[in-house]
């Protein structure tokens, strides 16, 4: 299924000792003033549509996606789980964790640390690379997702239940409610495809789309 240190998670500072990360959009990921500061609720877009996104952030590393029922098995920085997640190459990849006799699998969203949300209307995990506002971010995704010329092919995963998304550095059992993003999605197999969407408003969004497939693969 898709599924410690004695330090408090609050001890993680996403800015401590770090230069701002840059990606191929040429924009700095917004850690200090990212959308989670203002976007934990409903916003009204210019066209009158309402959008309700909940954002989670990492401490500078990847985020992990797994079935909520498996979250307590994730050790984060307390064991080798976080280290293994950081070894994943590319935009998204799989990592195994749990008991050696019965390992389970999670999906690592990698490459650049950025605030992360889920847009249900596109069945997509989205990351805020740059934008003047959360409304502009959502509008850029809505306007650009249909015209993406090329998607990066990621792993195939099988989802069997509700998902949890959170900072891969956190032990799952220690993650608090405001550090977790819960996602309800139809149980089936998905191909993860990734693309960056840019707009002329200074917005860049990284989109990890979950496309249903019929292939059978490692479940997460």
C-alpha positions in Angstrom: 0.0 0.0 0.0 1.0 3.7 -0.5 1.4 3.9 2.1 13.4 9.7 16.4 15.3 12.0 17.3 14.8 13.8 20.7 14.5 17.1 18.8 11.2 18.6 18.4 10.0 19.1 14.7 9.9 22.8 15.5 13.7 22.7 15.7 13.9 22.4 11.9 14.4 25.8 10.3 14.0 25.8 6.5 16.2 28.8 6.2 19.0 27.9 8.6 22.4 27.8 6.9 20.8 27.6 3.4 21.0 29.6 0.3 17.6 29.9 -1.5 17.3 26.9 -3.8 16.7 27.7 -7.5 15.3 25.4 -10.2 14.9 25.5 -13.9 12.1 28.1 -13.7 14.9 30.5 -12.6 12.9 31.4 -9.5 13.6 31.1 -5.8 11.4 28.8 -3.8 9.5 30.8 -1.3 10.2 29.4 2.2 10.0 32.4 4.4 7.0 34.0 2.8 5.3 31.1 1.1 1.6 30.6 0.6 1.0 28.6 3.7 1.2 31.9 5.6 -2.0 33.1 4.0 -3.6 30.2 2.2 -5.0 27.9 4.9 -8.6 28.5 3.8 -10.9 29.6 1.0 -9.8 32.3 -1.4 -11.8 33.9 -4.2 -10.1 34.1 -7.6 -10.6 37.0 -10.0 -13.1 35.0 -12.0 -15.2 34.5 -8.9 -14.3 30.9 -8.3 -13.5 29.8 -4.8 -10.4 27.7 -4.1 -9.5 26.0 -0.9 -5.8 24.7 -0.7 -3.9 23.5 2.3 -0.2 23.8 2.1 2.6 21.9 3.8 6.3 22.7 3.8 9.5 20.8 4.3 12.6 21.8 6.3 14.6 21.9 3.1 14.3 18.4 1.8 11.7 16.3 0.0 8.1 15.6 1.0 6.8 12.1 1.4 3.4 10.7 0.2 2.0 7.5 1.7 -1.3 6.0 2.8 -2.4 7.5 6.0 -2.7 4.1 7.6 1.1 3.6 7.2 2.2 7.0 8.5 3.3 5.7 11.9 5.8 3.4 10.2 7.8 6.3 8.7 10.9 7.0 10.9 12.0 10.3 9.2 15.2 11.6 10.6 15.1 9.1 13.5 16.3 6.3 11.3 17.4 5.7 7.7 14.0 6.6 6.1 14.8 10.3 5.6 18.3 9.5 4.3 16.8 7.0 1.8 14.2 9.5 0.7 17.0 12.0 0.0 18.7 9.5 -2.3 15.8 9.4 -4.7 16.7 10.9 -8.1 14.5 13.0 -10.3 11.3 14.8 -9.5 9.5 11.8 -8.0 10.5 8.3 -7.0 9.7 5.4 -4.6 11.2 4.6 -1.3 10.6 1.5 0.9 10.3 1.6 4.7 8.7 -0.2 7.6 9.5 -3.7 8.9 12.2 -5.6 6.9 9.8 -8.6 6.9 6.9 -6.6 5.5 8.2 -3.4 3.7 5.9 -0.8 2.3 6.4 1.9 -0.2 6.1 5.7 -0.2 6.3 8.3 -3.0 9.0 10.9 -2.6 8.4 14.3 -4.2 12.0 15.5 -4.7 14.3 17.9 -6.5 13.5 21.2 -4.9 12.0 22.0 -1.5 8.8 24.0 -2.0 5.4 24.5 -0.3 3.2 21.6 -1.5 -0.6 21.3 -1.9 -3.1 19.0 -3.7 -5.4 20.3 -6.4 -8.2 17.7 -6.5 -9.7 19.0 -9.8 -6.5 18.0 -11.6 -5.6 15.0 -9.4 -2.2 16.8 -8.9 0.3 17.5 -6.2 1.4 21.1 -6.8 4.5 22.9 -5.6 4.8 26.7 -5.2 8.1 27.8 -6.9 7.1 31.4 -7.3 4.0 33.6 -7.5 2.8 37.0 -6.4 -0.2 35.4 -4.7 -2.0 32.1 -4.1 -4.8 33.2 -6.5 -2.3 33.8 -9.3 -0.7 30.4 -8.6 -4.1 28.6 -8.9 -5.0 30.6 -12.0 -1.6 29.8 -13.7 -2.1 26.0 -13.1 -5.7 26.1 -14.4 -4.7 28.1 -17.5 -1.5 26.2 -18.3 -2.0 22.5 -17.4 -3.9 21.7 -20.6 -1.1 23.1 -22.8 1.9 21.4 -21.3 3.9 20.0 -24.2 6.0 17.4 -22.4 5.5 15.6 -19.0 8.4 13.9 -17.2 7.5 10.3 -16.7 7.7 9.2 -13.1 7.0 5.9 -11.3 3.8 3.9 -11.3 2.2 3.7 -7.9 -0.9 1.9 -6.5 -3.1 3.7 -4.0 -5.3 1.7 -1.7 -6.6 4.4 0.6 -6.5 8.0 1.8 -3.0 9.6 1.5 -0.9 11.8 3.9 1.7 14.2 2.6 4.3 15.7 4.9 8.0 16.6 5.4 10.0 13.5 4.9 12.3 14.5 7.7 9.5 14.1 10.2 8.8 10.8 11.9 5.2 10.1 10.9 4.1 9.5 14.5 5.4 13.0 15.4 3.7 14.9 12.6 1.1 17.4 13.9 -2.1 18.2 12.2 -0.8 21.5 10.7 2.2 19.5 9.3 0.0 17.0 7.4 -1.9 17.2 4.2 -4.6 14.6 3.8 -5.8 13.6 0.4 -8.8 11.5 -0.6 -8.2 9.8 -4.0 -9.8 6.9 -5.8 -7.9 3.6 -5.1 -6.2 2.5 -8.3 -2.8 2.5 -10.0 -1.4 5.9 -11.1 1.5 7.1 -13.2 3.2 10.2 -11.8 4.0 12.8 -14.4 5.7 16.1 -13.7 5.9 19.4 -15.5 6.6 23.1 -14.7 4.0 25.7 -15.6 5.0 29.3 -16.0 2.9 32.4 -16.6 3.6 36.0 -17.5 2.5 37.0 -14.0 5.8 35.8 -12.5 4.3 32.5 -11.4 6.0 29.1 -11.7 4.2 25.9 -10.4 5.6 22.4 -10.4 2.8 20.0 -11.0 3.0 16.2 -10.3 -0.1 14.8 -12.0 -1.5 11.4 -11.0 -2.8 9.7 -14.2 -4.8 6.5 -13.7 -3.2 3.4 -15.4 -4.0 -0.2 -15.8 -0.5 -1.4 -15.1 0.1 -3.3 -11.9 3.0 -2.0 -9.8 4.4 -1.6 -6.4 1.7 -0.3 -4.2 2.2 2.8 -2.1 
